[in-house]
Amino acid sequence: MRDLGTGFKYLLKGQRWMAGHGRQYGFGLLPGLITLVLYAAALVALALWGEDFVAWATPFADDWSSPWLGLFRGLLTGVLFALGLLLSVVTFTAVTLLVGQPFYENLSEKVDRDVSPDGTAPESGLPLWRELWISARDSLRIVLRAAVWGVLLFACGFVPFVGQTVVPVIGFFVTGFFLTEELTAVALQRRRVDLRDRLTLLRARKTLVWGFGTPLAVAFLVPFVAVFLMPGAVAGATLMTRDLLGEEVGDGEDAAADDVSPLPPPPSGSPAPGR
């Protein structure tokens, strides 16, 4: 449970790091604004025509009597819109990171240099086009995984009471995990950590990941919030990546008003945290 609080502190710390680097923060808003416009249009379309889509998809209910027809299709329309929100939260990060790849890559590198004891940052050594290809490919794989979870949660939404209480909570934790994967991927790809190893790393520290990603998933449901939090989320994810890999943090971290208690060192001979 301690990792939950630590993950949330990394989220806050990333925002505070960005507050001290205003110029980079301003540039970081542009990719999010572009993506927000596209997603807002898609969600508005879903709200306007979602009911028509549900009616088209459920012709077997055309002869149902009132009020059952309205209740059934109204519930399905609500669940469909909730699924759209879930997928938009997960894919928003992936698309924004892809649109702003050069900036976020540079931002993550600056955070690494700021907190590294020797002022250096890992570099992938790959050309930009190769990094963009890897990012797009891995993002698509994550979105497909998230879509599978979305379909499962959509189906579970029909279970009375559980579908309206437990399922939404699980949905936020699932979304938080995938959000964190996308955000930490910026720093981990520079370290040449592939997708399979990234997922293994994050699954080993689920509570830390949930502490970081779940509050972010909730915040992303508020209009415009995702745009303003994205740069700081990338910075916080970079700081958390160093924790996951057991990398040392130097005095430069004080510039971010550090309030994250250091994790105890692993016992002698044991692997580094998250390994």
ZILINMO-V580412 format. One record per helix or strand of 2 or more residues. SS is the DSSP state (helix for helix, strand for strand). FROM is the first residue (numbers start at 1). LEN is the number of residues. Records with the same first field share a line. If there is no record, write none. Layout:
SS = FROM-LEN ; FROM-LEN
//
This chain:
helix = 2-18 ; 22-36 ; 59-3 ; 68-32 ; 101-15 ; 128-29 ; 162-29 ; 195-9 ; 206-14 ; 225-20 ; 251-6
//
